[in-house]
Amino acid sequence: MSDFEPFYDVSRSYEDNYEQGPFGAFAEALKDGNGADAAGTTSEGASASFLGQPVNLPFGIPAGPLLNSRFTTAAFHMGFDLATYKTVRSRAWGCNPFPNVLAVHPKSADGSLTPGSAELDEGVLADTNYEQPISISNSFGVPSQSPDVWQPDMRAAIEAAGPGQVLVPSFQGSRVEGMSEEEYIADHATTARLVKETGAKLMVMNTSCPNEGHNRLLCHNPLLVGRITEAVKQEIGDIPLMVKLAYIPSDGDLELMVRSTVGHGTVQGFSTINTISAKLVDANGNQALPGAGRDRSGVCGNAIRGAGLDMVARLAAIREKLGLDFKINGVGGVVSPADYQAYRNAGADSVMSATGAMWDAELAHKIKASR
């Protein structure tokens, strides 16, 4: 795969990607200057919706690889009608040291990882041998520019959306040393207000990265998520709010998440899943990613598709059981039109692909052609 160039260049630092990217076909898409119509994405008009906004096809790229307005605009030009602006914070936040992305090679014949399996703790091989079907590490630490940088850039990203396309801002709160729980909740609300000020029509709150400390996920505390979403809703009013979830193994915990949020009228949808955490090792069994606290990393791509489909199906079942109205955005391992359809069949109202889109800039066009 040495002749292929993902739009996020994994051989460069996060900072270099932010300043110089996107690359490959995405870079070419920005040069044409003709906007989304050049990709033939708007000729038929919007035929679906995403949290109340009309979209040509409810497919796009989730929070992660679209670092700024250049990346999101290129995604629109390449036919991804939903482009998620990488998660922002109320303050500047640094990135984990380079490298952040390695190829990940699970032992199973189909390259999948199973939540709760021994392999996740024993060690999964990670190296620079990027092969299809692609799975990668996601070890960034949720970096963010300061609001005075990302707010004007997010406004530009929103304005660059073509007909039937939507910019999806992602945000999260930041827990710092000495911060009380009330201050942590307030930081989420502050960040949501900053996003609202950009003119956002909707937003996604990330609860699925280790923002509670090393390997501790906010989404594993449904009652706290409920309290946070109440505070956020007070700031954003009628703007639809979606919550990004990691894999939640317990049906009881997942139902409690729905009851604590949708049941209180604070959340209009869930996006799932983010990654699966695994211990990553090199060919000699040593820690693959350098630095303290980086023995584990989130894994995304082909390896997590089964877990993503499972979460979507379980959320859809809970939606039917409780008779509640909320949207489900399916994420994880979408690398082909068949994967998109599998998520829709499982109950997803919309679908997104990060790793698959990075390694196949034509993925949106392929899905549209298959319909």
N, C-alpha and C positions, 0 to 999 in steps of 0.2 A: 504493500500500500504506500510505498515511498513516493509514488507519483501523484498522490492525492493530497489536497490541502484543505483540511477542515476550516470552517470560517473562524473558529477559535483555535489558534495555533498552540497546540499542547507543548511544543518545544520552546516556547517563549514564556516569560513571566506574565503574571496577571497584569502587572503595570504596563508592560510592553503591549499586551493585547488591548488594554484600555486606550492607550495613546495611539497605537498604529493600526488596530484592526477595524473592521473584520478583514478576513483574507479569503483567498480562493474565489469561488463563484459569487459569494456575497460582495466581495470587493468590486467585481465586475458589474454586479447589479447596481451598485451605487454610482458607477461611472456613466451608465446609460442616460441618467437624468430624466427619464420619461415616466418614472413613478410606477405604481402598481399596474396601470393599464398595459404597460409594455410586456408584462408577464401573462397577460390574458386572464387576469383573475377576477375582473369585475364586469365582464361582458354580459353575463346572464343576470346580474343583480343579486342582492342578498336574498337567500332562500332559507336561512336559519337564524338563530339568535344565540347570544351568550350573555346571560344575566340581564336580559332585556334589551341588549344592543344587537342590531341586525348585522349578520355576518354572512359572507358568501358560503363558507364551509366552516363548521365549528372545529377547526383544527389549527394548531399553532405550536409555539415553542414556550415551555414553562420557564419559571425563574431559574437563572443560572448562567447560560452562555451569552445572553444578549446584554452586554455590559453598559451600553449607552445608546443614544439616539441613532448613531451611525449603524449599530448592529440591528436595532429594531426596524429602522427604515429599510435596510437591506432585506430583512426578513419579509417585510410587506412586499417588496419588489419581487421576491422569489415565491410569492403566492401563499405565504403563511399568514392567514387572516387574523390570527390571534398572536400577538407578540408581547411577551411578558418582560417588562423592564426589570433587570436584576435587583434583588431585594435591597431596599434602602433602609437606612437608620436615621435617628435624630442627631447623629454625630458621625464624624469620620471614624472609620474602623479599618485596621490594617488586615492584609491578607496573610494566610499561612505562607511560609517560605516555599520557593520553587524547589522541586517540581510539585505540582498539584494534581496532575493527571498522569496515571499510568494505565496500561492495558491490564485487565484483570481476567484470569483464566480459572473459573470454577472447574471442579473435577467431573461434574456430571456430563453425560454424553451430549445433552442439549445446551450446556453452558449456563444452566440456571442455578440460582441460589435459593435455598429454602429457609424462610425465617425460623429461628430457633434451632437450626441444625448445628451439629458439633463442628462442622467445617468452618463456620463463622468465627469460632474461637480458637480452633487449631491452626488456622492460617490458610489463606488463599493466595496463590501465586500471582504476583504483579510485576510487570516488566515493561519494556518499550516495544514489544512485539504486537503491534496493533493489527488484529485480524478480524474479519467478519465471521459470524455475527458479533458486533463490537460490544464489549463491556469495559467500563473504565472506573477509576477512582475519582472521587469528587471531594478533594481535600483543600478547600479554600478558606473556611472559617467565616463565611458571609462578610466579605469586605464591603465597605461603603464609602463613597465620597461624602463630604459634608453637605448639608442641605443647600448652602449657597452655590454649590456646584451642581448637584443633581436636580434641584427644583427647576431651574431654567432649561436644563437639558431634557427633563421629563416633559415639560411643556412642548418643546420642539418635537419630541417623539410622538406625543399625542396628536399634534397637528399634521404629522407626516402620514398618518393612516389614510389609505384610500377608501373609496366607497365600499361598504361591506367589510371593513377591517377595523379592529379595535386594539388599542394599546392597553395592556393590562399591567398596572403598577403593582409590584410586590413590596411589602414592608414587614418589619418586625421590630419588637422592642429590644432594648439592649440592657442586659444585667451587668452592672459593674460592682466591684467590691464595695461593701458597706451599704448597698442599696436595699431599702426595705421592700416588702412585697407591694405596698401601696405605691411606692415610687416606680417600681417596675411596671405596674399596671398603667400608671400615668404616662410612662415613656411610650408605651404602645399608642395611647390616645394622642399624645403629642405628635408622634410620627405620622399617624393617620391624618391628623389635621394638616400637616405639611404636604402630604400627598394630595389631599383634597384641594389645597391652594393651587395646584398645578392645572386644575380643570379636569381631573380624572373623573370618568363616568362610572367607574367601579374600581374595586381593589381586592387584592388577595393578601391575607395576613399569614405569614410563614410561622408555623408552630413546630416545624419538623426538622430543624437543624439544632445542633447542640448548643442552644442559647441559654441553657440553664446550668451550664458547667459541663465538664468533660463527659460526653456521651449521655447527657441527660436531656430529654426532649420535653418541651412544653406540652406537646400533644398527648403525652402520657399522664397529664393531670387535667382531665376534662372539666373539673369544677373551677380550676383557675382560668382555663380558657374561657369558660362561661363568664366569669367576672371581667376578664379583659375585654371580651367582645361587647359587653354592656357599656364599658367605658368608651370603647372605640365608637360604638353606634351613637353615643351622645355627641361625639365630635362630628361625625360624617352624615348624620341624619338619614335621608332616604337613599343615599348611594349604596348600591348592593355590595355586600361583603362576602367573600369566599375565604375559607380557611384551608390552608395547605397542611395535610396530614402525612405522617410517616405510617408504616405498617403497624396496625394495632391488633395484636393477636386475639384478644378477648372480645367476644361479641357483646358481653355486658359492658365493657369499657367503651366500645364503639357506640353502643346505644346511649350510654350516659353522655357521651360527647354530643350526640345529636339532640338529646333532650335538654342539655345545658346551654345550647346555642340556638339552634333552629326552634326548639320548643319555647324559647323566650323571645323569639322574634328578632334576634340580633344577627343571625347568619342566614344567607340565602343560598349557600352552596359549599361544597367541599372539593378540594383538588387532592388527588392521591394516586400514587405514592411519591415520596421524595426519593430516598435511597434506602438500601439495606446496609447496616453497619457490619463490617467484617475486619478481622485482623489480616493485614496484608504483609506477605513475606516475599523475599527474593528467592532465587533458585537454591540458595544455601540455607534457607530457613530463617534468615535475619530480617529485621524490620525493613520494609521496602521504602517507606517514606521517611526522610531524615528529620530528626528533631524530637524533642520531648513531647509526649502526649499525642504523637502521631502514629502509634502502633496500629490504630484502627482508622478506617476511613469509610465514608459512605460509598457504596458501589451503585452505579447506575448503568443503564443500557440493557442489552439483551438478558442479562442475568436476573433482572427483577420483574420481567413481564408477568410471570405467573403470579407473583405476589401482588402486583398491581391489579391484575384482573380479579383476583380473589377479593381484594378490598372493595373494588367497585361493585362486584356482585353482592357482597355483604351489606354495603351501604344501600344499594337498591332494595334489598330485602327489608332492611330496617325502615326505609322510606315508605314502602308499601304497608308494613306492619303497623306503623304509627300513624299513617295517613297524613304525613307532613309533606309540604311542598318545598323541596330544595333541589338544586342542580348538582350534578356530579361531573367533575372533570377528571377523566382517566389519564394517568401518566405512568410511564414505566415500560421501557423496552419496545417502543413502537418504532420499527425499522422498515415496515412494508405496509402497503394498502390493506393486506389481510389483518395485520395487527390493529390498524385503525378500526376495521369493521368488527373485530373481536371485542374491542372495548365498547363499541356502540351496542353490540348484542348483549353484553354483560350489564348494560344499564347506564352507560355514560352518555350524558347529554352533549359533551364535547370531549376532545382528545388532544393531547399535546405530546411532543417528542423533543427531547433535548439532545441526547447522545446520537439517536438515529438521524436527526436533522443535521448535526455537526458533520457526520460522515456521509450524508446524502443530501446536498442542498436542493435537489430536485424532488424531495419526498412529497412536498405539498402538491406539486404538479402531477406526480404519479398517482396520488390518491384521488385527485380530481378527475384524472383521465380514466380511472378504474370504475367510476360511479356511473 
